[in-house]
Amino acid sequence: MTSSLSDSIKELIAKSRIVSFAEWGVQYTPAAIALLQTADDEGRFLTQADLDELCQVAPDSSLTLVANTLRDLAPDIVDEARLQVLQTFPAITEPGGGLYPALRAEACWRDFWHFLRCISYGVAGQRTDFTSANGLHHMQRLYQELDVPLPAMIVGLNALQTASLSRVAAHQQDEIAPYFQHLVAQLSHFKIGT
């Protein structure tokens, strides 16, 4: 799909990095921030070794276990969000729908996976301020250029939250909900179209 995109779209994709650890230096060592940044640079969830290292410096290591759960169950969580979008917007992948042709739908599901990955960094680091205003600005511009169906993305993010909360202990649900709500709030401020 990337090869058929214009240079300006490719540039926006590169700049749409929605995670920032810039404010985390007060709470975390440079080494801990570097391991988070490396995971983000590589576009992956934190490994078990990463999480074990974070447990050494995190104020409450129980949330790193939640990040582990989100990583391990990401395919199921994303699939549940995908199904919710398809139920809410049954024609969205049909001709004329916002996620047609299939490459657009695949990009949407991939965004859900990356949203969950980014949220898991916040959870592991116990920081709801895990987003980058600059990265979100570029993502908004990207979504505008590509005419991404924002209502479907918001439904998907909310479904990621519901699916994730159902997979963690009841006492942790209230603790991790704000990480999802933070990203939902950020995307809800996007202005798409005219």
N, C-alpha and C positions, 0 to 999 in steps of 0.2 A: 504494500500500500504506500509506503514512504516514497518509493521511486516515482509515483504519479503525482506527488504533491509539489506545489510550487515552492520556490526557495523561501518566500516569506512565511509560508506555513511551516516549513521545516525549521526556520529560525524561531518561530513562536513555540513550536514543540520543545526545542532545546531550552528556551527560556521559561517554560512552564513548570519549573521545579517548585513545587508548593511547600516543601519542607525547609525550615531554617532552624539551625541550632545556635544562632548568633547570640541569643540571650541566655544560653544555658551555662555559660562559663562560670557563673557564680556558684552553681550547684554541682557541676561536674568538672573533672580533671580534663586537661587537653587530650589525654589518651582516650578517655571515655567518649568525648565528643568526636574524636577522630574515627573511632570504630562505628559510631552512628553515621557519620558523614560518609564513610567508606561504603556502608550498606546502602545508603541512599544513592551515592554515585554509581553503584553497581545495579541499582534498581531491584534490590532483593530485600526480603525479610531478614531480620537479625537471626543469625545462626545460634545454635545452642551455646557455642563457645562465647559468642558476643553477649548473650543474655547472662551467662555465668559471670562474665567479667563485670557487666553492669550491676549484678547483684551485690558485688563487693562495694559499690559506691552509692547505690540507690537507697534512699531513705526507707522504702518499704519494698522489699524484694518480692512480695506476693504479687505485685502487678507485673513483674517480669514473667511470672508464670502465666498470667493472662495473655501477655504478648506471645508467649510460646503457643498457647492454645489458638490464638488468632492465626498464627503462621501455619500451624499444623492442619487447621480446619479451613484454611482460606478457600480451597476449591469448592467445598460444600457451602460456605457462607456466600461466596460470590454467585454460585449457582442459584441459591435461594433468592438473592437479590434480583438476579436476571429473571427468574420466574415471576417475581412480584411485578417487575416492570412489564413483562409480557401480559400478565393478567390485567394490570391497570390500563395498559395501552395495547389492546389486542391487535390493532392494525399497524403498529409502529414498525414492524419489519416487512410489511407488504409494500408494493409499489406505491409511492406517494407518501409513505410513512417516514418519520424522522430518522429511523435507523435502517433505511433501505438505501443501497443494496447491502448485502451481507457483510461487506467490509466495514460499513459504518457500525453495524451491530457488534461485530467483533471488537472494534475499537472501544465501544461503550463498555463491554464486559471487561476488557483489559483495564480501562480507567477504574472500574470498580475494584479490581484486584490491587491496583496501585493506590487507590484511596485507602483500602484496608491496610496495606503495607505502611503507608504514611501515618495512619492512626495508630498502628502498633508501635511506631517509634515514640509517639507521645505517651502511650500507655507505659511502655517500658521505662521511659525517662520520667514518668509522672509529671509531665508538662503538657497542659492543654494548649499552650501557646507554641505549638509545633509548626505553624504555617508561616510562610513567607509572603508578605504583602506584595512584593514585586513579582514573585512566581505566580501568585493568584491573579494579579493584574494581567500577566501574559496569558494565563490560562483563560481568563475571561475573553481576551481578544481572540484567542485561538477558537474558543467555542463560538464566538460571534462569526468569525470568518468561515467556519465549517458548518454553521447553522445547526449546532448541537441542540437536541431537544432538552432544554434545561429542566422542564418539569419531570421528565423521565429520569434525569440524573438525580434529582432531589428524591424522587420516590426510591430510586436505587440505593442512595446513601442511607435513607431511613430504613430500608430493608436490610442493609448491611448491619445497621445498629441492632435491629430486632433479632436477626439471625445470630449475631455475635453474642448478644446478651443471653439468648437462650442456651448458649453453650458454656457459660461460666457460672460459678456458684452464685446463689441468690444474693449473698452479702456483698458480692463484688459488682453487681449490676449497676447500682447507684454510683459506684466509684468510677466505672468506665464510661457510662453514658455521656458525660460531658465532653469526652474526646471526640465522639461521633457528632454530638450536637455542635461542637465548635466548627467542624468542617461543613456541616449542613448549613449553619448560619453564614459561613463565608460564601458558599456557592449560592445561597438564597439572595445575596446582594448583587449577583451578576445581573447585568442587563443584556439580554440577548435580543437581537433584532431591533426594529424601530417601532 
